[in-house]
Amino acid sequence: MAQHIDPSSRSHEGSSSSYGTMEAKGPTVSDDEVKQDPTSKQPGVAIDAAYASEDEGDTTTNPFRDLKVAEYYVDLYEKASYECRHVFDPALEWEKKEERKLVRKLDWHVCTWACIMFFALQVDRGNLAQAVSDNMLDELGLTTNEYNYGNTIFRVSFLLAELPSQLISKKLGPDRWIPMQMCLWSIVAASQAALSGKASFYACRALIGVLEGGFIPDLVLWLSYFYTSSELPIRLSFFWTGLDLTQIITSLLAFGLLRMDVIQGLSGWRWLFLVEGVITLAVGVATFFCMPSSAVATKTWFRPKGWFTDREVGIIVNRVLRDDPTKGDMHNRMAITPARLWRALSDYDLWPIYAVGLIVFMPVGPPSTYLTLTLRSLGFSTFDTILLVIPSTAISCLTLIGLTWLSERFHERSFFAMIQNIWAMPCLLALRFWPGTMTDAWGTYGLITTLLAYPYCHAIAVAWASRNSGSVRTRSVSAACYNMFHLRSCTNMHLKFADSSNQT
């Protein structure tokens, strides 16, 4: 287990942060050298005092003002071959206004493209629900049970691929592995236009799951190279807000694509898979050119001036390291050895956060999974169903950002993660005991819409795991482990059954 510095000395991070895993992760750094970390041997020195400040932008929050701490990390970053070590400068200072301007620049170049990549993920993993609102199941001869099994195959493949994908990403670098993933899954997603029956349906769901697995942890790790621990949750909330916006955009797109069943004799759902697969393939190809490996690598042959000036690069790197010095303890293309993997997996301080991922989404999973089939069962048409999913999605965008902002504002994670299920409980009770459920179409729709507008706590939990990881090694593994605990969501896929045919 890693040695954690007492989190109580970092009061500005709230009740649940533990930054202090001061282990060297470079290939030549030994465990004996790790134990010589001056910050862990002297818990009352400058690094703890520095973290006590409330102002993240204040350059007095600099653990490297202590000479011994600075010397230790200079040596650590060199031994680890940290890619940004040449711009590490303990004496660098900047103004708050300058940093705020730079963060906006990061948001434009880094976070915006990350949201576009997340858009591509959601397009290809979420369009099945829109396809089944058409006549896909009838045309393929699939029952609702077999549709359930296809969803389960996708989910299990997606979650089991999380950790292997993350290990590959750590070896190759997220900037190489993520665009490869995107291109591969887009090709398979587009090929669903040629589905012919149960076997091809199951095969495509499995392949898409394997290829998309690990994408989210990979992206979280990449963002941690640019943002501080207090900035990351809000940026992750942008992702899942983007997910909701994607559902709105793809619902409108599906409204048009499902009407193309008169073109070339292809059903509308086949056009849906084909067109959206081509769109995400284009995003995947563009990602090879729009995703730098780090702040020091934005200059390339096709972008000779880069995104940032030399001073801006220095500020980006040093503010991240002052927030968490362990972010430089591995090169971004360094593999995680089996021994280091085991140490990361056995970090039991993170297990309660994984438990959040295991249980918090259980109540809202089934209504979300079967929303389109439920609306069809209520008597709404295919095209009305596509449009009726939009209101809950739009409201969810606002509740997600609001919940994440409040969590950071009050430096509290666990309480705000609970609000999701506090919101859901009255709606679920009403759906269970109200006599009009599934007979009063608009009343049932109103309850489901209110339920699915819940404040999504996923961004809080993922950032919580990242900020408590305390090393690049553990951070690389923790987001994948958190997502893998979502295997419980497979139960969502088997709560609606049909004996022999699709009920739409």
N, C-alpha and C positions, 0 to 999 in steps of 0.2 A: 504494500500500500504506500501511496505517496504521503509525504509529510506536509500537512496543511497548516499554514499560518493561521492563527486565531482570527476568524472572520469578524469577531467583535471589534477589532481594532480598525476595521474599515467601515465605519458606521454609515457612510453615505450610500453604501450598496444595499442596505436593508438587512433583513433578518436571515437571508438564506444564501449569501454569497460566500465562497471560499476560494480565493484566487491563488493561494500560496504554494502550489506544488512546484518546488524549485528543483526539479530534476533535469539533468542534461539529457538531451535526446539525440545528440549528434553521434555519428558512427564511431567516433574515437573518444567519447566522453564516458568515463567509468562511473559506476555507482558510488565508489569511494569519493570521487571528485564532487559528485552531487551533494554528498553529505557535508561538504565544506562550504555550502552556500552561506555567506555571512548574514543574509537576511533571516534565515531560519534559525541560526545560532544566536542572533541578537534581536529578539522579537520587539524590543523597544526602540530600535534605531530608526533612521530616517525613513525607511520604506513604509513602516507602519504609520508614522506621523504624516507622511505625504498623502497616504490614502484616506486620511481622516477629513480631508477638505471636502466641502459640498460642491465645489465648482470644478467641473470636469475640464473646462477650458483654461483654467489658471495654471500657468507653467510652474507655480510653486509646488504643484502636486507631481513632483519629480523624484522618484526613488533613487535616481542616479546621482543626486546631489551628494549622497554619501559616497566617498571615494572608494571604499572597499566594495560597496555594491556595484559601482560602475566598473571597477577592475574585474570583478567576478564575471559580469555579463559580457564584457569585451572578450574575455577569454572563452566563455561559453559559446558565444555567437561565432567566434572564429573556428572553434573545434567542430561545431555543428554545421559549418559551411553555410550559415544562414544567408540567403540570397540578398538581403538588404543590409548586411553588416557594414558595408562601406559608407553608408549614410547615417549610421548610428552616431549620435552626437549628444552626450549628456548635457552639454552647455547650451544647446540651441534653445532660443526663446522666440516667442511669437505672441501677437496680440489676439485677444478673444475674437475681435471682429474679423481678423485675418483667418482664423480657424473656421468661423461660421461660414465665411465665403467659400472656403475650401471644401467644407462638408457639402455645401450645395453643389459644388462642382463634382464631387464624388457621387452624389445622388444622381446627377445627370448622366455621367459616364458609366458608373458601375451599377448602381441600384436599378436604374431604368432598364438597362439591358438584362439584368437578372430577372426583372419582372417580365420582360418579353420572353425569355427562356422559360419561365414558369408558365406563361401563357401557352407556349407550345406543348408543355407537358400536359396541362389540363385539357387542351383541345383533344389530344389523342387518347387520353385515359377516360375522358368524360363523355365522348360522343356516342358511346354505346346506348346510354339511356335515351338519347334522342332518336337513335336508330330504331329502338324497339317501340317507340311511340308510333312509328310507321308499321308496315306489315312484315318486318324482318323475320320475326319468329315464325309466322305462318308460312312465309316463303321458303324458309330453311327447314321447316318441319320440326321445329324445336318446341318443347313444352316449357312452361315456366320453371319447372324443376331443373331442366337442362340449362336454362338461362342462369339459374342460381348457381349451378355447378361451374359454368363458365366464369361467373363473377368470382367464385371462390378460387378457381385455378389462377386467375389473374392476381388476386389479392395475395395468395400464398407465394406465388412466384415473385411478385413485387417486393414483399417484405423479406423473404429469405435471401434475395439478391442484394439487400441493403449493405450488409457488412462486406461481402466480397467486392462489391462495386467500389465501396469506400477505400478498401485496401489497394485496389487497382489505381484509383484516383490519386492516392497518396504516393504511389510509385511513379506514375506517369505525369502527375500534375493535373489539377482540375481543368486548367485551360486546354488540355489536350483530350482528356477523357470525356468531359461533358459534351462537346460538340460531336464526338464519335457516337456517344449514346444517342443523341438527338437524331442524327442522320439514320442510324440503324432502326430505331423504333418507328421513325416516320415511314420508312419503306415498308415495314411490316403492317403498320396501321393503314397505309394506303392499299395494301394488298387485300385487306378485308373486303374490298369491293368485289372480290372474286370468290367469296365464301360460297360453299356448295352444300354444307350440312354440318352435322354435329362434330365430326372429327376435325374439319378445318377450323371450325369455330373455336374449339378447345385449344388447338395448336397455336392459333394466332393470339388468343388471350394469354397463353403461357409465355410466348416469345415477347409480347409487349411488356408483360410483367417483369420478366428477367432483364430486359433492356432498359426499362424505366427505373428499376430498383436502384437505390443509392443516389439518384439524381439530387434529391433534396438535401441529404447530408453533405454531398459534394459541394453544393451551392452555398450551404451555411458555412462550411470551412473556408471557401474562397472569400466570402464576404468578411469573415473575421480577419483577413489580412488587411482590410481597408478601414474597418470601423471599430470603435471602442465597444466595450461590453454594455455600456448604457445606451449606445446608439443602435445596437443590433436588433433589439426587440421591435422597435418601431419599423425598421427596414423589413424585418420578417413579416410584420403585419401588412406591409405593402404587398408582399407576395400573396398572402391569402386574401387580401382585398382584390388583388389582380385575379386570383382564382375565381372570386365571385363575379368580377367584371367579365372574365372570360366566359362564364356560364351565360351571362346576359348576351354577350356578343355572339357566341355560338348558337344560342337559342334563336336569335334573329337570323343568323346565317342559315341555320337548319330550316327555318320557316320558308326560306327560298329554295334551298337545295332539295328538300323533300318534295317540292313541286316539279322537279326535273325528271319525273318518271316517264315522261313522254319522249325524252331525248335518247337516241341510240338504243332504245328498248331496255335501258337500265332502270331499275327501281330507284326511287328517290334516296333510300338509305345507302345504296351502293355509291351514288354520286356524293353523298355526305362523307363517307369514308375516304373516297378517292381525292376529292378537292381539299379536304382538311389535312389529309396526309401530305399532299404536295405543299401546302402552306407551311406546315411545320418542318418539312425537309428544307425549305428555303431558309427558315430561321436557323436550323442546324448548321447549314453551310456558312451562313453569315457569322455564326458564333466563332468559327475558327479565326475570324479576323477582328472580332469585337471583344474578345475576352483575354486580356493580358494575364500573365502568370502572377504579377505583383505590381506594386506601385512603381518599382524601378524598371519595369519592362514594357512600358507603353509606347516606346519609340521602336518602330519597325520600318521595313523598306516601304510599306504602303502608308505609313503614318510617321514621317521622319521627324516631326516636331513633338510627337507624343501628346499626351493629355495635360501634363503638368510641367511647370518649370522646375529647375533643380531645387529651389527653395521649397516649393510645394511638396516635392517628393520627400525632402527631409522632414517636413512637418508631418506628413501622413505617416511615415515610418516611426518617427520618434513619439508621436502622441499615442500610437497604438502600443508601443513598447512600454511607455510610462504607465499606461492603463493596466497592462499585464505583461511584465517582462518575459514571461515564459513563451510568448508568441514567437520568439526568435530561436527557440531551442531545437528546431529541426529545419532542414532545407525543405522547400515545398515540393521537391521531387524525390524525397527520401522514403523508402519503403519502411513499413512497421514490421519489425521482427516478431516471431511467435512469442518470445519472452515479453516484449513490450506490449504486444496485443493482450496477453494474459493479465498483465498488470493493469491495463486499461479496463478490461472486462471485470476485474475483481475490485474495482474502486467502488465499494459499497455505499459511499456517500452519495452516489448518483442514483442508486436503486430506487429511492422513493420517488424521484422524478420519473423514472421509467414506469413506476406503478401508476402515476397520473395518466400516462399515455395508455395504460392498460384498461382503466376503468372510466375515464371521464367522458369518452365518446359513446359508451354503450347505449345510453337512453335515446340519443338523437340519431344513431346509425340507421336503424330500420326505416323510419319515416323518410330519411334522405335517400336511401338506396332505392326505395320503391315509389318515389314520388310520382314519376310519370305513369307507372302502371296503376297507381291508386287513382290518379286523375282520370285516366281512361275508364277505370271501373266505375267512377262516379258519373260517367256519361259524357264527359267532355270530348270533343273531337281531337284528332291528331294535332291540328294547328292551334287550337285553343290551349291544349296541354303545353305545347312548346312555349307559348306566351305567358301562361299562368305561373310558370316557375320563376319568372323574372322578379316579381315584387319581393319575395322572401330573400332572394339573392341580393337585391339592391339594399334592403334594410340591413342585411348581415354585414355589408361593407362598412356601414357606419358603426354598428355595435362592435365589430372587431377592432377597428382603429381606436374607438373610444375606450374599450376595455384595456387594450395594450398601453395606451397613453396613461390611464389611471394607475396601472400597475407600476410604471416607471415613475410617475409623479409621486406616489406614496412609497416607493421602494418595497413593494410587497407582491409576492408571487402567488403563494398558495391560496390566500383568500380570494383573489380575483379569478383564479382558475376555477374555484367553486361556483362562481356566479353563473357559469354556463349551465350547470345542472339545476341551480335554483330557478333560473329562467324556464327551463324545460319542464319541470315537475308539474306545475298547474295545467299546462297544455296536455301533457300525457294523461293526467288524471281525467281531464275533460274528454279526451278521445276514448278513454276506457269506459267511462260511466255515463256519458251523455247519450240519451236514447236516439238522438238524431245522427250519430256517427255512421257514416257510409249510407245514410238514407237522405239526409239533408245535404245536397251536394255543395252548396255555397257555404253553409255553416261549417261543414267538415273542412272545406278548402281554407276557410278563414283560420281555423284552429291550426291546421298544418302549416300555413304560411307564418303565423305567429311563432310557432315552435321552431321552424327552420330559420327564423331571423335571429336566433340566439347569438350572443357574443362569443365568438370562437376563441378559445384560449390556446390554440396550437402554437402561435407565435411566441407567447409568453413561455410555454414549457420548453420549446426547442432552444430559445435563447437562454433560458435558465440552465439547461444542461450544458450549453456551450460556456457560459460564464463561470460555472462551477467546475469545469474540467481541469483547469490549472496547468495544462500542458498541451502542446500540439498533438502529441500522441493520443491522449485521452479525448481531446476535442474531436479528433478524426473519427473516433469510435463511438462517442456518446450519442451523437445525433442519429447514427445508424441503429444503435441499440434501442434508443427511444422509439424510433419508428417500427422496429421489429416487434416491439411489445404490442403493436396494433394488430397482431395476428388475431386478437379477440374479435376484430371486426368481421372475420369470416362467419361468425354466427349471424351477422346481419343478413347474409346472403341466403339464409334458409328459414326465414320467418314468413315467407309468402309462398304457398305451394299451389300447384294445379295438377290434377291427376293425370291429364293427358294432353292438354292443349293450353295455349296462351290465352289468358283472359284479358282481352283488350277490346 
